[in-house]
Amino acid sequence: MLTVTSQRPFRFYTSLAVRDSGSLPARRSPIVFGGEVKNVIRVFAVILGLMLIVAVCAYAAETAPGTVVLKGAPMGGVKFDHKAHAAVAGKCDACHHASKPAKALASAHQKCQDCHTTPATAPVTTKTQLAFHNATATGGTCIDCHKTQNAAGKKAPTKCAECHQKANA
């Protein structure tokens, strides 16, 4: 005959003793909220917290900064509305290229000048100016996109002084 008895009926952490017809000792089926269950809940809470931190950091990394001034050009700095450019480009990868094997990125989309310096510093071989446009400013990341925008009927600067201004230096 099988009987089920509750050893601690007035507590939330109960365990049931199941006895069969006599020869076997009592087996316990723990329904205990404590010990091992508490540890599992703690581990789950820590993992959930870490996932939340990673998600917030990923969101922050993908959010374009506002207006920045790109300094260092002899013709003057470039006042760059990052959010407006991100809205037109649609995705960060339109301007920010993937990391090269010679130099790994410190973050998903970091500043161009973190790698592209004047003069170029090994292992990077492209100096700052060439990261944006070629030496004659007739082609390159910025100029090619601006020409495409103009061809589509949108106003985008293509002349040096339209972007480079001494006041921004």
C-alpha positions as CSV (number, residue, x, y, z in Angstrom):
1,M,0.0,0.0,0.0
2,L,1.3,3.5,-0.9
3,T,0.8,6.4,1.5
4,V,1.8,10.0,1.1
5,T,2.3,12.1,4.3
6,S,3.4,15.6,4.7
7,Q,6.1,16.0,7.3
8,R,5.9,19.9,7.4
9,P,2.4,20.9,6.5
10,F,2.5,24.5,7.5
11,R,5.7,25.6,5.7
12,F,6.3,26.7,2.2
13,Y,9.3,24.4,1.9
14,T,7.7,21.0,2.3
15,S,8.9,17.6,1.5
16,L,6.7,14.6,1.0
17,A,7.6,11.2,2.4
18,V,6.5,8.4,0.2
19,R,6.4,4.9,1.9
20,D,5.6,1.8,0.1
21,S,4.5,-1.5,1.6
22,G,7.2,-1.7,4.2
23,S,10.6,-3.1,3.2
24,L,12.0,0.1,1.7
25,P,13.0,3.2,3.7
26,A,11.1,6.4,3.1
27,R,12.0,8.3,-0.1
28,R,11.8,12.1,-0.1
29,S,10.7,14.2,-3.0
30,P,12.0,17.6,-2.1
31,I,9.9,20.6,-2.9
32,V,12.2,22.8,-1.1
33,F,12.6,26.5,-1.8
34,G,16.1,26.9,-0.5
35,G,19.5,25.4,-0.9
36,E,20.0,24.3,-4.4
37,V,16.9,26.0,-5.8
38,K,18.0,29.4,-4.3
39,N,21.4,28.9,-5.9
40,V,19.8,28.3,-9.3
41,I,17.7,31.4,-9.0
42,R,20.8,33.4,-8.0
43,V,22.7,32.2,-11.0
44,F,19.8,32.9,-13.3
45,A,19.5,36.5,-11.8
46,V,23.2,37.1,-12.4
47,I,23.0,35.8,-16.0
48,L,19.9,37.9,-16.6
49,G,21.7,41.0,-15.2
50,L,24.8,40.4,-17.4
51,M,22.6,40.0,-20.5
52,L,20.9,43.4,-19.6
53,I,24.3,45.1,-19.2
54,V,25.5,43.7,-22.6
55,A,22.3,44.8,-24.3
56,V,22.6,48.3,-22.9
57,C,26.2,48.5,-24.0
58,A,25.4,47.2,-27.5
59,Y,22.6,49.8,-27.8
60,A,24.9,52.6,-26.7
61,A,27.6,51.5,-29.1
62,E,25.2,51.6,-32.0
63,T,23.7,55.0,-31.2
64,A,25.3,57.6,-33.4
65,P,26.8,60.6,-31.6
66,G,25.5,64.1,-32.4
67,T,27.5,66.7,-34.1
68,V,31.3,66.2,-34.0
69,V,34.1,68.3,-35.4
70,L,36.8,66.4,-37.4
71,K,40.0,68.3,-36.7
72,G,43.4,68.2,-38.2
73,A,42.9,69.1,-41.8
74,P,45.0,72.1,-43.1
75,M,41.9,73.7,-44.7
76,G,40.0,73.6,-41.4
77,G,37.9,71.2,-39.4
78,V,34.8,69.6,-40.7
79,K,31.6,70.0,-38.6
80,F,30.0,66.6,-39.0
81,D,26.4,65.9,-38.1
82,H,26.8,62.2,-37.4
83,K,23.1,61.6,-36.8
84,A,22.0,63.2,-40.1
85,H,24.7,61.2,-42.0
86,A,23.6,58.0,-40.2
87,A,20.0,58.7,-41.2
88,V,21.0,59.1,-44.9
89,A,23.4,56.2,-45.0
90,G,21.0,53.8,-43.2
91,K,23.6,51.7,-41.6
92,C,26.9,52.3,-39.9
93,D,28.9,50.0,-42.2
94,A,28.3,52.5,-45.1
95,C,31.2,54.6,-43.6
96,H,32.7,52.5,-40.9
97,H,34.5,49.5,-42.4
98,A,35.2,46.2,-40.8
99,S,38.5,45.7,-38.9
100,K,41.5,44.8,-40.8
101,P,43.7,41.8,-39.7
102,A,46.6,44.1,-39.0
103,K,44.7,46.2,-36.4
104,A,41.6,45.0,-34.5
105,L,38.9,47.4,-33.5
106,A,38.6,48.5,-29.9
107,S,34.8,48.8,-30.4
108,A,32.2,48.0,-33.1
109,H,32.3,51.4,-34.7
110,Q,35.0,53.6,-33.4
111,K,36.3,57.0,-34.5
112,C,38.1,57.0,-37.8
113,Q,41.1,58.9,-36.3
114,D,41.6,56.1,-33.8
115,C,43.3,54.2,-36.6
116,H,43.7,56.7,-39.4
117,T,46.3,59.3,-38.3
118,T,48.4,61.9,-40.0
119,P,50.9,60.6,-40.9
120,A,49.7,57.0,-41.1
121,T,50.9,55.0,-38.2
122,A,51.8,51.3,-38.7
123,P,50.1,48.9,-39.1
124,V,47.5,51.2,-40.7
125,T,48.7,52.5,-44.1
126,T,45.9,55.0,-44.8
127,K,46.3,58.4,-43.4
128,T,43.3,60.5,-42.1
129,Q,42.7,62.4,-45.3
130,L,42.6,59.3,-47.5
131,A,40.1,57.7,-45.1
132,F,37.6,60.3,-46.2
133,H,38.6,61.2,-49.7
134,N,41.5,60.9,-52.2
135,A,44.3,63.5,-52.4
136,T,42.4,65.6,-55.0
137,A,39.0,65.3,-53.3
138,T,37.5,63.9,-56.4
139,G,36.5,60.5,-54.9
140,G,36.5,58.5,-51.7
141,T,34.0,57.6,-49.0
142,C,32.6,61.2,-48.4
143,I,32.9,62.6,-52.0
144,D,31.4,59.5,-53.7
145,C,28.4,59.5,-51.3
146,H,27.9,63.3,-51.7
147,K,28.0,62.9,-55.5
148,T,25.4,60.1,-55.3
149,Q,23.1,62.3,-53.2
150,N,23.4,65.2,-55.6
151,A,22.6,62.9,-58.6
152,A,19.5,61.9,-56.6
153,G,18.4,65.5,-56.4
154,K,19.6,66.1,-52.8
155,K,22.0,68.8,-51.8
156,A,25.3,67.5,-50.5
157,P,28.6,69.5,-50.5
158,T,31.3,68.5,-53.0
159,K,33.7,71.4,-52.8
160,C,36.5,71.6,-50.2
161,A,35.3,74.8,-48.5
162,E,31.8,73.6,-48.2
163,C,32.9,71.1,-45.5
164,H,36.4,72.3,-44.4
165,Q,36.2,75.6,-42.5
166,K,38.9,77.4,-40.5
167,A,36.3,78.2,-37.8
168,N,36.0,74.5,-37.0
169,A,39.7,74.0,-36.4
